[in-house]
Amino acid sequence: MSQAKAAPGRYQLSQLDVLEAEAIFIMREVAAEFERPVLLFSGGKDSIVMLRLAEKAFWPGRIPFPVMHVDTGHNFPEVMEFRDRRVAEAGVELIVASVQEQIDAGKVVEPTGRWASRNRLQTAALLEALEERRHDAAFGGARRDEEKARAKERVFSFRDEFGQWDPKNQRPELWNVFNTRIGQGEHIRVFPLSNWTELDIWGYIARERLELPAIYFAHRRRVFERDGILLADSPYVTRDEDEEVFEASVRYRTVGDMTCTGAVRSTATELGEVIAEIAATRITERGQTRADDRTSEAAMEDRKREGYF
């Protein structure tokens, strides 16, 4: 994206330049104020942008913190391959917090039923990993435009000693002055992309020429429809008798557990075509494709109160 036109003798930043500068400032602030930060990295588009911002923030030095993936064990194979390759290229440590290990140890119980998903079980794995490794700050890629509970988040989101979030008890952030004080066992979730939109993310991906997992572009996949959502045919989901599998040209707007992440019909195989589709839609990515957000009106907020991303 080119720079916005300015009057002669004046220098004006583009919207992406402003968002990038803000995010880099936030990352540097965290690195300066906290002892053991970590960047949550799923291999999805938002965390890919976050990793690129971290590279820019500390260049020519190395990124001064590890990345962590909370792995449900039910992820898209294409995303896992990309995750490992991208982390290796960046030269950072990858921490994997495994939901399967939590289940095997009897710490959580795998849900059953029509919309059974391990997505909610990520909370326990995340909180345990943060506590064991004594991380006092965790970068997340959440944006306020994604979902109404995330719209309530501050950039620096305080979590108590149980990892919980209270939306009614948040710290003011006037003039981008952030309160980083925490007590023993507490930590801060940090969201440098809070003010970005989905279209901003795609615009930045285009400008930086960032590589993405192939599932973000149109491809042929065996899917079935459940309650208006196209789910991938996979061994992790039990279909009802009336849920017939068919092949369609689809892509994914967001990356998550295969059991609750839906695809959208699309023929967009190139970045410009994807951006055109995003610009034309009036439905948020999570509203269109995430089954776990449909369990109740306050599904995301309930999970966030417990310690979810």
Salt bridges, closest charged atoms under 4 A:
ASP17 OD1 - ARG207 NH1 2.68
GLU20 OE2 - LYS56 NZ 2.64
GLU20 OE2 - ARG207 NH2 3.24
ASP46 OD2 - LYS45 NZ 3.57
ASP46 OD1 - ARG143 NH1 2.78
GLU55 OE1 - ARG52 NH1 3.74
GLU55 OE1 - ARG86 NH2 2.85
GLU78 OE2 - ARG221 NH2 2.79
GLU81 OE2 - ARG85 NE 3.00
ASP84 OD1 - ARG83 NH2 2.75
GLU93 OE2 - ARG133 NH2 3.17
GLU110 OE2 - ARG118 NE 2.76
GLU128 OE1 - LYS107 NZ 2.87
ASP145 OD1 - ARG143 NE 2.92
GLU146 OE1 - ARG150 NH1 3.21
GLU153 OE2 - ARG159 NH2 3.00
GLU153 OE2 - LYS304 NZ 2.53
GLU198 OE1 - ARG253 NH2 2.58
GLU208 OE1 - ARG52 NE 3.04
GLU208 OE2 - LYS56 NZ 3.01
GLU208 OE2 - ARG207 NE 3.39
GLU211 OE2 - ARG85 NH1 2.98
ASP227 OD1 - ARG114 NH2 3.19
ASP233 OD2 - ARG222 NH2 3.46
ASP233 OD1 - ARG239 NE 3.56
ASP240 OD2 - ARG114 NH1 2.39
GLU243 OE2 - ARG114 NH2 3.38
GLU243 OE1 - ARG226 NH2 2.70
GLU247 OE2 - ARG220 NE 3.29
GLU277 OE1 - ARG251 NH2 2.80
GLU285 OE1 - LYS45 NZ 2.54
GLU285 OE2 - ARG143 NH2 2.44
ASP292 OD2 - ARG286 NH2 3.67
ASP292 OD1 - ARG290 NE 3.41
ASP292 OD2 - ARG303 NH2 3.37
ASP293 OD2 - ARG286 NE 2.67
ASP293 OD1 - ARG303 NH2 2.86
GLU297 OE1 - LYS148 NZ 3.22
GLU301 OE1 - LYS152 NZ 2.64
GLU301 OE2 - ARG305 NH2 3.15
GLU306 OE2 - ARG120 NH2 2.53
